[in-house]
């Protein structure tokens, strides 16, 4: 406390408000609020989505928007669009790294994606997935991984899959450690070994009731929200009605508290037939960005081959006529006649194009 008092006094002596020192830092949800402690203040508090904002939207019946993204450019797009929640999902294993499942991605790889997203998304609540193999062994392992996702990844919360007793215990331990947790039930891709593949869940009474029970258990463990993946719409409606926390649907129909899709899926970026295996049936492609990207790449290739790119407009760095003549003479003096002629021809070509 003495250090903080001295620090505050030193700052005051500079004649500047102390919060200016922190204005370039992202305001995390675990930073103490001003109403309790005189800690750092967000540069634009009204624009940062917090758990309080999500709870308010849920109480008011306002749908929550969530997108799964993995890098800086996509995070910036989410920011500009005003998306509520950005999930840095372990689905990066398939979408970005080209694996057949979510299982191979490592914690270190997830952390790289988290840091990239955190640099780009200043408005959404940021949620980082716990990769397979990083939280199943014990509550201590789960808490340790969650801590790294926040401290090293710059996330606000974590998401974990499943509802076995050990997963419920892990979720509770993480919450008790002071970290917000999002649950995930229904199709849980990390469990495809026991599920027998990417198959919808809750299609019979026993399975549907189990999903409701797991969601309730996750709520009891302290989760602030639950993702419902690939379950029939009536089952999702039942879970949503049973819970007091928001449900986020993906392939779960329109009766959830909010929806989530993967950035690449909703933009139609994975157009090649080989990617059909990772493009889910429930996804709506709001644009066929993959076709636009492919067309642009083909045009680029053709213009390079024809020599029309780059042209004068894409060659903005100029050399004066005097310097060009001096260069020509200097190259000739060095015996580099071919180089001198090439430079001279380039000058003539660009002059002719004006």
BAGUDREN-751259 format. One record per residue (C-alpha): x, y, z; residue in one letter. Coordinates in nm, 4 decimals, padded with zeros to 6 digits. Layout:
<recs>
u = X v = Y w = Z r = A
...
</recs>
This chain:
<recs>
u = 00.0000 v = 00.0000 w = 00.0000 r = X
u = 00.2889 v = 00.2347 w = 00.0745 r = X
u = 00.4228 v = 00.1720 w = -00.2749 r = X
u = 00.0836 v = 00.2490 w = -00.4297 r = X
u = 00.0569 v = 00.5710 w = -00.2288 r = X
u = 00.4046 v = 00.6786 w = -00.3364 r = X
u = 00.3306 v = 00.5874 w = -00.6977 r = X
u = 00.0056 v = 00.7848 w = -00.6914 r = X
u = 00.1828 v = 01.0839 w = -00.5384 r = X
u = 00.4531 v = 01.0721 w = -00.8048 r = X
u = 00.1952 v = 01.0636 w = -01.0814 r = X
u = 00.0029 v = 01.3529 w = -00.9284 r = X
u = 00.3202 v = 01.5592 w = -00.9208 r = X
u = 00.3387 v = 01.5272 w = -01.2997 r = X
u = 00.0072 v = 01.7086 w = -01.3284 r = X
u = -00.1548 v = 01.4307 w = -01.5346 r = X
u = -00.4465 v = 01.2027 w = -01.4433 r = X
u = -00.3140 v = 00.8592 w = -01.3540 r = X
u = -00.5529 v = 00.6832 w = -01.5908 r = X
u = -00.3645 v = 00.8200 w = -01.8938 r = X
u = -00.0813 v = 00.5815 w = -01.8188 r = X
u = -00.3170 v = 00.2920 w = -01.8772 r = X
u = -00.5145 v = 00.4157 w = -02.1747 r = X
u = -00.3225 v = 00.1971 w = -02.4204 r = X
u = -00.3881 v = -00.1187 w = -02.2211 r = X
u = -00.6909 v = -00.3328 w = -02.2929 r = X
u = -00.9342 v = -00.3147 w = -02.0024 r = X
u = -00.9846 v = -00.6706 w = -01.8869 r = X
u = -01.2988 v = -00.7790 w = -01.7078 r = X
u = -01.0922 v = -00.8927 w = -01.4108 r = X
u = -00.9623 v = -00.5385 w = -01.3507 r = X
u = -01.1238 v = -00.3978 w = -01.0324 r = X
u = -01.4091 v = -00.1567 w = -01.0937 r = X
u = -01.3807 v = 00.2076 w = -00.9894 r = X
u = -01.6767 v = 00.1676 w = -00.7578 r = X
u = -01.4721 v = -00.0657 w = -00.5396 r = X
u = -01.1071 v = 00.0161 w = -00.6064 r = X
u = -00.9426 v = 00.3143 w = -00.7739 r = X
u = -00.7865 v = 00.0930 w = -01.0376 r = X
u = -00.7288 v = 00.1439 w = -01.4122 r = X
u = -01.0225 v = 00.2835 w = -01.6070 r = X
u = -01.1113 v = 00.1692 w = -01.9577 r = X
u = -01.0551 v = 00.4342 w = -02.2240 r = X
u = -01.4116 v = 00.3838 w = -02.3526 r = X
u = -01.6102 v = 00.2007 w = -02.0827 r = X
u = -01.9398 v = 00.2166 w = -02.2724 r = X
u = -01.7929 v = 00.0154 w = -02.5608 r = X
u = -01.6450 v = -00.2776 w = -02.3689 r = X
u = -01.8686 v = -00.5833 w = -02.3426 r = X
u = -01.8578 v = -00.7422 w = -01.9982 r = X
u = -02.0441 v = -01.0216 w = -01.8241 r = X
u = -02.2679 v = -00.7522 w = -01.6784 r = X
u = -02.3655 v = -00.6429 w = -02.0297 r = X
u = -02.4413 v = -01.0018 w = -02.1325 r = X
u = -02.6550 v = -01.0602 w = -01.8248 r = X
u = -02.8450 v = -00.7382 w = -01.8945 r = X
u = -02.9100 v = -00.8427 w = -02.2548 r = X
u = -03.0276 v = -01.1812 w = -02.1354 r = X
u = -03.2668 v = -01.0268 w = -01.8831 r = X
u = -03.4043 v = -00.7971 w = -02.1520 r = X
u = -03.4470 v = -01.0794 w = -02.4007 r = X
u = -03.1952 v = -00.9257 w = -02.6420 r = X
u = -03.0102 v = -01.1839 w = -02.8584 r = X
u = -02.6375 v = -01.2224 w = -02.7957 r = X
u = -02.4065 v = -01.2346 w = -03.0974 r = X
u = -02.0900 v = -01.4442 w = -03.0909 r = X
u = -01.8353 v = -01.5309 w = -03.3607 r = X
u = -01.5419 v = -01.7707 w = -03.3462 r = X
u = -01.2261 v = -01.6081 w = -03.4822 r = X
u = -00.8571 v = -01.6832 w = -03.4663 r = X
u = -00.6446 v = -01.3855 w = -03.5757 r = X
u = -00.5955 v = -01.0088 w = -03.5710 r = X
u = -00.7720 v = -00.9152 w = -03.8988 r = X
u = -01.0860 v = -01.1136 w = -03.8178 r = X
u = -01.0888 v = -00.9697 w = -03.4645 r = X
u = -01.0804 v = -00.6167 w = -03.6061 r = X
u = -01.3765 v = -00.7024 w = -03.8295 r = X
u = -01.5714 v = -00.8316 w = -03.5291 r = X
u = -01.4903 v = -00.5101 w = -03.3459 r = X
u = -01.6174 v = -00.2962 w = -03.6321 r = X
u = -01.9357 v = -00.5020 w = -03.6635 r = X
u = -02.0175 v = -00.4690 w = -03.2933 r = X
u = -02.0198 v = -00.8435 w = -03.2166 r = X
u = -02.0776 v = -00.9131 w = -02.8443 r = X
u = -01.8501 v = -01.2126 w = -02.7869 r = X
u = -01.5452 v = -01.3454 w = -02.9710 r = X
u = -01.4539 v = -01.7080 w = -02.9094 r = X
u = -01.0998 v = -01.8149 w = -02.9877 r = X
u = -01.1962 v = -02.1737 w = -03.0495 r = X
u = -00.9995 v = -02.4949 w = -03.0680 r = X
u = -01.1754 v = -02.5341 w = -03.4047 r = X
u = -00.8703 v = -02.3445 w = -03.5313 r = X
u = -00.7208 v = -02.6930 w = -03.5407 r = X
u = -00.9453 v = -02.7702 w = -03.8399 r = X
u = -01.0188 v = -02.4302 w = -03.9920 r = X
u = -00.6693 v = -02.2794 w = -03.9740 r = X
u = -00.4286 v = -02.5703 w = -03.9242 r = X
u = -00.5980 v = -02.8207 w = -04.1565 r = X
u = -00.6473 v = -03.1102 w = -03.9144 r = X
u = -00.9474 v = -03.3428 w = -03.9363 r = X
u = -01.0482 v = -03.2834 w = -03.5736 r = X
u = -01.0004 v = -03.0303 w = -03.2945 r = X
u = -00.7825 v = -03.2687 w = -03.0936 r = X
u = -00.4309 v = -03.1906 w = -03.2261 r = X
u = -00.4152 v = -02.8200 w = -03.1410 r = X
u = -00.1878 v = -02.7409 w = -02.8459 r = X
u = -00.2174 v = -02.4879 w = -02.5672 r = X
u = 00.0784 v = -02.2940 w = -02.7077 r = X
u = -00.0956 v = -02.2701 w = -03.0455 r = X
u = -00.4210 v = -02.1557 w = -02.8864 r = X
u = -00.2305 v = -01.8893 w = -02.6931 r = X
u = -00.0850 v = -01.7506 w = -03.0166 r = X
u = -00.4364 v = -01.7195 w = -03.1597 r = X
u = -00.5637 v = -01.5636 w = -02.8365 r = X
u = -00.2948 v = -01.2970 w = -02.8308 r = X
u = -00.3572 v = -01.2105 w = -03.1967 r = X
u = -00.7311 v = -01.1726 w = -03.1372 r = X
u = -00.6795 v = -00.9700 w = -02.8187 r = X
u = -00.4729 v = -00.7184 w = -03.0150 r = X
u = -00.7541 v = -00.6695 w = -03.2648 r = X
u = -01.0789 v = -00.6933 w = -03.0686 r = X
u = -01.1212 v = -00.4148 w = -02.8130 r = X
u = -01.5013 v = -00.4307 w = -02.7788 r = X
u = -01.6157 v = -00.7959 w = -02.7553 r = X
u = -01.5913 v = -01.0183 w = -02.4528 r = X
u = -01.3031 v = -01.2542 w = -02.5351 r = X
u = -01.3379 v = -01.6247 w = -02.4574 r = X
u = -01.0545 v = -01.8752 w = -02.5065 r = X
u = -01.1069 v = -02.2498 w = -02.5516 r = X
u = -00.9246 v = -02.4971 w = -02.3310 r = X
u = -00.7634 v = -02.7418 w = -02.5767 r = X
u = -00.8045 v = -03.1168 w = -02.5416 r = X
u = -00.5559 v = -03.2618 w = -02.2944 r = X
u = -00.5031 v = -02.9422 w = -02.0969 r = X
u = -00.7729 v = -02.9669 w = -01.8272 r = X
u = -00.8947 v = -03.3261 w = -01.7936 r = X
u = -00.6378 v = -03.4654 w = -01.5500 r = X
u = -00.7235 v = -03.2593 w = -01.2432 r = X
u = -00.8775 v = -02.9380 w = -01.1205 r = X
u = -00.5281 v = -02.8036 w = -01.0633 r = X
u = -00.4389 v = -02.8666 w = -01.4273 r = X
u = -00.7647 v = -02.7039 w = -01.5400 r = X
u = -00.7116 v = -02.3936 w = -01.3265 r = X
u = -00.3490 v = -02.3656 w = -01.4392 r = X
u = -00.4486 v = -02.3784 w = -01.8062 r = X
u = -00.7296 v = -02.1276 w = -01.7535 r = X
u = -00.4894 v = -01.8884 w = -01.5802 r = X
u = -00.2555 v = -01.9034 w = -01.8788 r = X
u = -00.5412 v = -01.8336 w = -02.1216 r = X
u = -00.6134 v = -01.5103 w = -01.9326 r = X
u = -00.2626 v = -01.4011 w = -01.8367 r = X
u = -00.0762 v = -01.5012 w = -02.1529 r = X
u = -00.3615 v = -01.5021 w = -02.4029 r = X
u = -00.5315 v = -01.1793 w = -02.3005 r = X
u = -00.8745 v = -01.3411 w = -02.2743 r = X
u = -01.1590 v = -01.2409 w = -02.0427 r = X
u = -01.3000 v = -01.5913 w = -01.9914 r = X
u = -01.2520 v = -01.9549 w = -02.0902 r = X
u = -01.4704 v = -02.2242 w = -02.2431 r = X
u = -01.4555 v = -02.5939 w = -02.1671 r = X
u = -01.6442 v = -02.8858 w = -02.3190 r = X
u = -01.8579 v = -03.1591 w = -02.1699 r = X
u = -02.0468 v = -03.2336 w = -01.8537 r = X
u = -01.8883 v = -03.5376 w = -01.6924 r = X
u = -01.8386 v = -03.5084 w = -01.3153 r = X
u = -01.4712 v = -03.4256 w = -01.3657 r = X
u = -01.5568 v = -03.1464 w = -01.6131 r = X
u = -01.8167 v = -03.0028 w = -01.3743 r = X
u = -01.5585 v = -03.0126 w = -01.0950 r = X
u = -01.3040 v = -02.8424 w = -01.3217 r = X
u = -01.5524 v = -02.5712 w = -01.4167 r = X
u = -01.6319 v = -02.5049 w = -01.0516 r = X
u = -01.2637 v = -02.4894 w = -00.9588 r = X
u = -01.1902 v = -02.2422 w = -01.2372 r = X
u = -01.4815 v = -02.0219 w = -01.1332 r = X
u = -01.3647 v = -02.0349 w = -00.7716 r = X
u = -01.0219 v = -01.9254 w = -00.8939 r = X
u = -01.1859 v = -01.6049 w = -01.0166 r = X
u = -01.2141 v = -01.6910 w = -01.3857 r = X
u = -01.5377 v = -01.6722 w = -01.5861 r = X
u = -01.6348 v = -02.0013 w = -01.7510 r = X
u = -01.8533 v = -02.0782 w = -02.0514 r = X
u = -01.9812 v = -02.4356 w = -02.0728 r = X
u = -02.0402 v = -02.6412 w = -02.3876 r = X
u = -02.2867 v = -02.9302 w = -02.4246 r = X
u = -02.4479 v = -03.1313 w = -02.7039 r = X
u = -02.1958 v = -03.2179 w = -02.9716 r = X
u = -01.8618 v = -03.1714 w = -02.8012 r = X
u = -01.5960 v = -03.2142 w = -03.0722 r = X
u = -01.3233 v = -03.3068 w = -02.8237 r = X
u = -01.5262 v = -03.6176 w = -02.7338 r = X
u = -01.5691 v = -03.7574 w = -03.0848 r = X
u = -01.3789 v = -04.0674 w = -02.9763 r = X
u = -01.6713 v = -04.1712 w = -02.7550 r = X
u = -01.9444 v = -03.9992 w = -02.9586 r = X
u = -01.8424 v = -04.1910 w = -03.2700 r = X
u = -01.7776 v = -03.8828 w = -03.4808 r = X
u = -01.9359 v = -03.5442 w = -03.5378 r = X
u = -02.2945 v = -03.6459 w = -03.4676 r = X
u = -02.5916 v = -03.4427 w = -03.3407 r = X
u = -02.6969 v = -03.5088 w = -02.9830 r = X
u = -03.0281 v = -03.5052 w = -02.7957 r = X
u = -03.2282 v = -03.6908 w = -03.0617 r = X
u = -03.3974 v = -03.9212 w = -02.8107 r = X
u = -03.5522 v = -03.8636 w = -02.4686 r = X
u = -03.2616 v = -03.9978 w = -02.2639 r = X
u = -03.0024 v = -03.7960 w = -02.4544 r = X
u = -03.2153 v = -03.4804 w = -02.4457 r = X
u = -03.2772 v = -03.5038 w = -02.0709 r = X
u = -02.9050 v = -03.5615 w = -02.0150 r = X
u = -02.8247 v = -03.2400 w = -02.2040 r = X
u = -03.0673 v = -03.0466 w = -01.9838 r = X
u = -02.9175 v = -03.2001 w = -01.6697 r = X
u = -02.5608 v = -03.1247 w = -01.7763 r = X
u = -02.6496 v = -02.7653 w = -01.8590 r = X
u = -02.8080 v = -02.7250 w = -01.5149 r = X
u = -02.4990 v = -02.8752 w = -01.3522 r = X
u = -02.2737 v = -02.6309 w = -01.5404 r = X
u = -02.4932 v = -02.3448 w = -01.4254 r = X
u = -02.4683 v = -02.4727 w = -01.0677 r = X
u = -02.0885 v = -02.4873 w = -01.1069 r = X
u = -02.0902 v = -02.1150 w = -01.1806 r = X
u = -02.0759 v = -02.0961 w = -01.5622 r = X
u = -02.1996 v = -01.7629 w = -01.7008 r = X
u = -02.3252 v = -01.9181 w = -02.0262 r = X
u = -02.3572 v = -02.2510 w = -02.2079 r = X
u = -02.2983 v = -02.3295 w = -02.5753 r = X
u = -02.5495 v = -02.5765 w = -02.7250 r = X
u = -02.4074 v = -02.7461 w = -03.0339 r = X
u = -02.5939 v = -02.9636 w = -03.2832 r = X
u = -02.9069 v = -03.0428 w = -03.0833 r = X
u = -03.2711 v = -03.0344 w = -03.1983 r = X
u = -03.4379 v = -02.6945 w = -03.1617 r = X
u = -03.6961 v = -02.8189 w = -02.9060 r = X
u = -03.4165 v = -02.9525 w = -02.6861 r = X
u = -03.2340 v = -02.6186 w = -02.7077 r = X
u = -03.5594 v = -02.4410 w = -02.6199 r = X
u = -03.6006 v = -02.6651 w = -02.3145 r = X
u = -03.2448 v = -02.5986 w = -02.1966 r = X
u = -03.2832 v = -02.2242 w = -02.2488 r = X
u = -03.6064 v = -02.2222 w = -02.0458 r = X
u = -03.4531 v = -02.4332 w = -01.7688 r = X
u = -03.1473 v = -02.2120 w = -01.7218 r = X
u = -03.1072 v = -01.8694 w = -01.5695 r = X
u = -02.7924 v = -01.8050 w = -01.7740 r = X
u = -02.7725 v = -01.7435 w = -02.1509 r = X
u = -02.7510 v = -02.0271 w = -02.4018 r = X
u = -02.5524 v = -01.9762 w = -02.7211 r = X
u = -02.6660 v = -02.1954 w = -03.0071 r = X
u = -02.4691 v = -02.3392 w = -03.2966 r = X
u = -02.6764 v = -02.5746 w = -03.5041 r = X
u = -02.9352 v = -02.5660 w = -03.2238 r = X
u = -03.2185 v = -02.3655 w = -03.3768 r = X
u = -03.3550 v = -02.0175 w = -03.3050 r = X
u = -03.4677 v = -02.0580 w = -02.9429 r = X
u = -03.1340 v = -01.9917 w = -02.7722 r = X
u = -03.0322 v = -01.6682 w = -02.6010 r = X
u = -02.7750 v = -01.6051 w = -02.8730 r = X
u = -02.5976 v = -01.7581 w = -03.1700 r = X
u = -02.2395 v = -01.8353 w = -03.2691 r = X
u = -02.0812 v = -01.9201 w = -03.6032 r = X
u = -01.7205 v = -01.9572 w = -03.7158 r = X
u = -01.5867 v = -01.6518 w = -03.9008 r = X
u = -01.4666 v = -01.8526 w = -04.2016 r = X
u = -01.7939 v = -02.0464 w = -04.2241 r = X
u = -02.0334 v = -01.7524 w = -04.2206 r = X
u = -01.8205 v = -01.5690 w = -04.4769 r = X
u = -01.8087 v = -01.8709 w = -04.7080 r = X
u = -01.4299 v = -01.8639 w = -04.7182 r = X
u = -01.3736 v = -02.2401 w = -04.7436 r = X
u = -01.5112 v = -02.2958 w = -05.0958 r = X
u = -01.2831 v = -02.5752 w = -05.2166 r = X
u = -01.4498 v = -02.9204 w = -05.2264 r = X
u = -01.1814 v = -03.0542 w = -04.9926 r = X
u = -01.3147 v = -02.8186 w = -04.7234 r = X
u = -01.6692 v = -02.9526 w = -04.7388 r = X
u = -01.5882 v = -03.1817 w = -04.4469 r = X
u = -01.5354 v = -02.8845 w = -04.2144 r = X
u = -01.8258 v = -02.6708 w = -04.3382 r = X
u = -02.1245 v = -02.7601 w = -04.1174 r = X
u = -02.4742 v = -02.8159 w = -04.2555 r = X
u = -02.6271 v = -02.5676 w = -04.0122 r = X
u = -02.4130 v = -02.2758 w = -04.1285 r = X
u = -02.5537 v = -01.9947 w = -04.3400 r = X
u = -02.2981 v = -01.8367 w = -04.5704 r = X
u = -02.3768 v = -01.4654 w = -04.5623 r = X
u = -02.1338 v = -01.4080 w = -04.8484 r = X
u = -01.9229 v = -01.6329 w = -05.0711 r = X
u = -01.5949 v = -01.4690 w = -04.9786 r = X
u = -01.4040 v = -01.7767 w = -05.0902 r = X
u = -01.5191 v = -01.7226 w = -05.4493 r = X
u = -01.4197 v = -01.3559 w = -05.4310 r = X
u = -01.0773 v = -01.4488 w = -05.2926 r = X
u = -01.0188 v = -01.7146 w = -05.5592 r = X
u = -01.1195 v = -01.4724 w = -05.8363 r = X
u = -00.8845 v = -01.2072 w = -05.7030 r = X
u = -00.5926 v = -01.4529 w = -05.6842 r = X
u = -00.6502 v = -01.5712 w = -06.0410 r = X
u = -00.6652 v = -01.2109 w = -06.1675 r = X
u = -00.3456 v = -01.1289 w = -05.9780 r = X
u = -00.1712 v = -01.4283 w = -06.1323 r = X
u = -00.2872 v = -01.3349 w = -06.4842 r = X
u = -00.1794 v = -00.9714 w = -06.4525 r = X
u = 00.1654 v = -01.0712 w = -06.3270 r = X
u = 00.2044 v = -01.3130 w = -06.6182 r = X
u = 00.0898 v = -01.0485 w = -06.8699 r = X
u = 00.3110 v = -00.7838 w = -06.7128 r = X
u = 00.0251 v = -00.5432 w = -06.6436 r = X
u = 00.0904 v = -00.5581 w = -06.2690 r = X
u = 00.2564 v = -00.3687 w = -06.1200 r = X
u = 00.1959 v = -00.0618 w = -06.3355 r = X
u = 00.2928 v = 00.3003 w = -06.2752 r = X
u = 00.0225 v = 00.3430 w = -06.0113 r = X
u = 00.1645 v = 00.0526 w = -05.8111 r = X
u = 00.5219 v = 00.1838 w = -05.8515 r = X
u = 00.4962 v = 00.5022 w = -05.6466 r = X
u = 00.8605 v = 00.5552 w = -05.5571 r = X
u = 01.0122 v = 00.8084 w = -05.7992 r = X
u = 01.3597 v = 00.9123 w = -05.9030 r = X
u = 01.4119 v = 01.2534 w = -06.0568 r = X
u = 01.5174 v = 01.2917 w = -06.4223 r = X
u = 01.8504 v = 01.4330 w = -06.3097 r = X
u = 01.9158 v = 01.1440 w = -06.0724 r = X
u = 01.8095 v = 00.8952 w = -06.3403 r = X
u = 02.0624 v = 01.0445 w = -06.5854 r = X
u = 02.3348 v = 01.0410 w = -06.3221 r = X
u = 02.2511 v = 00.6779 w = -06.2451 r = X
u = 02.2688 v = 00.5904 w = -06.6153 r = X
u = 02.6133 v = 00.7518 w = -06.6448 r = X
u = 02.7431 v = 00.5952 w = -06.3238 r = X
u = 02.6330 v = 00.2467 w = -06.4311 r = X
u = 02.8059 v = 00.2938 w = -06.7679 r = X
u = 03.1226 v = 00.4088 w = -06.5930 r = X
u = 03.1105 v = 00.0883 w = -06.3897 r = X
u = 03.0886 v = -00.1132 w = -06.7087 r = X
u = 02.7300 v = -00.2179 w = -06.6346 r = X
u = 02.5904 v = -00.1272 w = -06.9742 r = X
u = 02.3042 v = -00.3757 w = -06.9542 r = X
u = 02.1928 v = -00.2367 w = -06.6187 r = X
u = 02.2205 v = 00.1208 w = -06.7502 r = X
u = 02.0032 v = 00.0370 w = -07.0510 r = X
u = 01.7431 v = -00.1352 w = -06.8304 r = X
u = 01.7175 v = 00.1706 w = -06.6049 r = X
u = 01.6868 v = 00.4009 w = -06.9085 r = X
u = 01.4126 v = 00.1882 w = -07.0665 r = X
u = 01.2193 v = 00.1831 w = -06.7402 r = X
u = 01.2255 v = 00.5637 w = -06.7249 r = X
u = 01.0995 v = 00.5874 w = -07.0851 r = X
u = 00.8222 v = 00.3346 w = -07.0216 r = X
u = 00.6887 v = 00.5142 w = -06.7187 r = X
u = 00.7164 v = 00.8538 w = -06.8921 r = X
u = 00.5122 v = 00.7176 w = -07.1842 r = X
u = 00.2398 v = 00.5922 w = -06.9519 r = X
u = 00.1740 v = 00.9339 w = -06.7971 r = X
</recs>
